[in-house]
Amino acid sequence: MRNYFKLGILAAVVGGTLGLGTLQASSQDLELTIMAPAGAGGGWDSASRSMQEAMMASGNAKSVQVINVPGAGGTVGLAQFIGSAKGSSNQLFVAGITLVGASISNQSPVDLTEVTPIARLTGDSLVIVVPKDSPIKSMDDLLATIKKDVATTIWVGGSAGGADHILAALVTKAAGADPSKINYVAYSGGGESLAAMLGGQATAGVSGYGEWEGQIKSGDLRALAISYPEPIEGIEAKPLKAQGLDIELVNWRGIFAGPGVEGADLDALKSAVEKTVKSAEWQAILKARGWTDYYAPSDEFKAFIGSETERVKTILTSIGLAN
């Protein structure tokens, strides 16, 4: 009798919250897998593992696993995700502007319009750096080096056609050189490009500021400029715009579900992510990593993906990285 009484109270409580309790329970019971379509150490990997940490710590998922599927600027992972996560209630995918660019420049048969936007998460600045022993001391020095010989100016950064590549090409164009002749070495993970920079294998490098912050603060890398349009508290490097270059780029990242996810399954994923990004645990991660909160909910993020795809295509075409 006592058990029936308890069950009756539970049913009344759940029913009286107009479904909120059901959604909350389902989000807390989620057993998720997040795919980072890049190698370990890069921005998507960091964002995926940060979301894993925050979802678990804030109680918005029962378990979260992160897997890495690198290749072709994220399009290898995206193709795999589209095939495996169709209608899935427990698979998520983290990507950003780099995958938009890679899909276009690689003429990939898949792009981010084929998955289900859950939320835009972060928007951090890229940073342009040189090795600590480099004779290049400023952006003016780098521009002069590029103009003198674009072919021997070696850049390292993330995937071809991605945010890092776009920024390097825009700087090359601003120097008065042909961006289609840029000597850019692409790496799938931030750890690999960092190793190339520290090993003196490049003239300059581009990455998310948070990924190389430790090496910048230790003096192993010299930061010349950031891509954010405005100065950022705690970062000494000035924006490119403040240095007379009409260049700005926000390296945004977002989280997606598979194609065809809808109804209660989609609501549970949206709820879990929204509660996570509003949690103290997520805000602490943003502060620790130097990321900017760039949150946008599902519908707003979907519209943003459409406009961003067109914007990136225009940029890539103008610098010879797309037809």
ChimeraX attribute file (.defattr): number of C-alpha atoms within 10 A of each C-alpha:
attribute: neighborCount
match mode: 1-to-1
recipient: residues
	/A:1	5
	/A:2	7
	/A:3	7
	/A:4	9
	/A:5	9
	/A:6	11
	/A:7	11
	/A:8	11
	/A:9	11
	/A:10	12
	/A:11	10
	/A:12	11
	/A:13	13
	/A:14	15
	/A:15	13
	/A:16	11
	/A:17	10
	/A:18	10
	/A:19	12
	/A:20	13
	/A:21	14
	/A:22	15
	/A:23	20
	/A:24	16
	/A:25	16
	/A:26	21
	/A:27	24
	/A:28	20
	/A:29	16
	/A:30	21
	/A:31	15
	/A:32	19
	/A:33	17
	/A:34	24
	/A:35	27
	/A:36	28
	/A:37	31
	/A:38	29
	/A:39	21
	/A:40	19
	/A:41	16
	/A:42	23
	/A:43	28
	/A:44	27
	/A:45	25
	/A:46	18
	/A:47	23
	/A:48	28
	/A:49	19
	/A:50	17
	/A:51	24
	/A:52	21
	/A:53	18
	/A:54	25
	/A:55	27
	/A:56	17
	/A:57	16
	/A:58	18
	/A:59	17
	/A:60	27
	/A:61	24
	/A:62	15
	/A:63	16
	/A:64	22
	/A:65	14
	/A:66	16
	/A:67	17
	/A:68	16
	/A:69	18
	/A:70	20
	/A:71	17
	/A:72	21
	/A:73	28
	/A:74	28
	/A:75	25
	/A:76	17
	/A:77	21
	/A:78	29
	/A:79	16
	/A:80	13
	/A:81	22
	/A:82	21
	/A:83	11
	/A:84	13
	/A:85	19
	/A:86	16
	/A:87	17
	/A:88	16
	/A:89	21
	/A:90	19
	/A:91	23
	/A:92	25
	/A:93	27
	/A:94	28
	/A:95	28
	/A:96	23
	/A:97	23
	/A:98	24
	/A:99	26
	/A:100	26
	/A:101	30
	/A:102	26
	/A:103	25
	/A:104	23
	/A:105	21
	/A:106	15
	/A:107	13
	/A:108	13
	/A:109	9
	/A:110	15
	/A:111	20
	/A:112	21
	/A:113	13
	/A:114	13
	/A:115	23
	/A:116	25
	/A:117	27
	/A:118	27
	/A:119	26
	/A:120	26
	/A:121	26
	/A:122	21
	/A:123	21
	/A:124	25
	/A:125	26
	/A:126	25
	/A:127	28
	/A:128	28
	/A:129	30
	/A:130	26
	/A:131	25
	/A:132	19
	/A:133	12
	/A:134	14
	/A:135	11
	/A:136	20
	/A:137	16
	/A:138	16
	/A:139	20
	/A:140	14
	/A:141	13
	/A:142	23
	/A:143	19
	/A:144	15
	/A:145	17
	/A:146	24
	/A:147	18
	/A:148	14
	/A:149	11
	/A:150	21
	/A:151	14
	/A:152	13
	/A:153	18
	/A:154	16
	/A:155	26
	/A:156	27
	/A:157	30
	/A:158	28
	/A:159	26
	/A:160	24
	/A:161	27
	/A:162	26
	/A:163	28
	/A:164	28
	/A:165	28
	/A:166	22
	/A:167	22
	/A:168	22
	/A:169	28
	/A:170	22
	/A:171	22
	/A:172	24
	/A:173	19
	/A:174	17
	/A:175	21
	/A:176	14
	/A:177	20
	/A:178	18
	/A:179	21
	/A:180	14
	/A:181	13
	/A:182	21
	/A:183	18
	/A:184	22
	/A:185	17
	/A:186	20
	/A:187	22
	/A:188	22
	/A:189	23
	/A:190	26
	/A:191	18
	/A:192	18
	/A:193	25
	/A:194	22
	/A:195	11
	/A:196	18
	/A:197	24
	/A:198	15
	/A:199	10
	/A:200	14
	/A:201	14
	/A:202	22
	/A:203	21
	/A:204	25
	/A:205	26
	/A:206	29
	/A:207	27
	/A:208	26
	/A:209	24
	/A:210	19
	/A:211	20
	/A:212	20
	/A:213	18
	/A:214	12
	/A:215	16
	/A:216	20
	/A:217	13
	/A:218	10
	/A:219	13
	/A:220	16
	/A:221	24
	/A:222	23
	/A:223	29
	/A:224	22
	/A:225	23
	/A:226	31
	/A:227	25
	/A:228	21
	/A:229	17
	/A:230	14
	/A:231	17
	/A:232	16
	/A:233	7
	/A:234	7
	/A:235	16
	/A:236	13
	/A:237	17
	/A:238	19
	/A:239	24
	/A:240	24
	/A:241	17
	/A:242	14
	/A:243	13
	/A:244	10
	/A:245	14
	/A:246	12
	/A:247	18
	/A:248	17
	/A:249	19
	/A:250	19
	/A:251	22
	/A:252	22
	/A:253	23
	/A:254	24
	/A:255	28
	/A:256	23
	/A:257	29
	/A:258	26
	/A:259	19
	/A:260	16
	/A:261	20
	/A:262	16
	/A:263	8
	/A:264	13
	/A:265	18
	/A:266	20
	/A:267	17
	/A:268	24
	/A:269	28
	/A:270	22
	/A:271	19
	/A:272	24
	/A:273	23
	/A:274	19
	/A:275	19
	/A:276	24
	/A:277	22
	/A:278	12
	/A:279	17
	/A:280	14
	/A:281	18
	/A:282	21
	/A:283	16
	/A:284	12
	/A:285	16
	/A:286	20
	/A:287	11
	/A:288	10
	/A:289	16
	/A:290	20
	/A:291	20
	/A:292	18
	/A:293	17
	/A:294	15
	/A:295	19
	/A:296	17
	/A:297	15
	/A:298	18
	/A:299	12
	/A:300	14
	/A:301	21
	/A:302	20
	/A:303	11
	/A:304	14
	/A:305	19
	/A:306	12
	/A:307	11
	/A:308	15
	/A:309	19
	/A:310	12
	/A:311	13
	/A:312	23
	/A:313	18
	/A:314	14
	/A:315	16
	/A:316	22
	/A:317	13
	/A:318	16
	/A:319	18
	/A:320	14
	/A:321	22
	/A:322	18
	/A:323	12
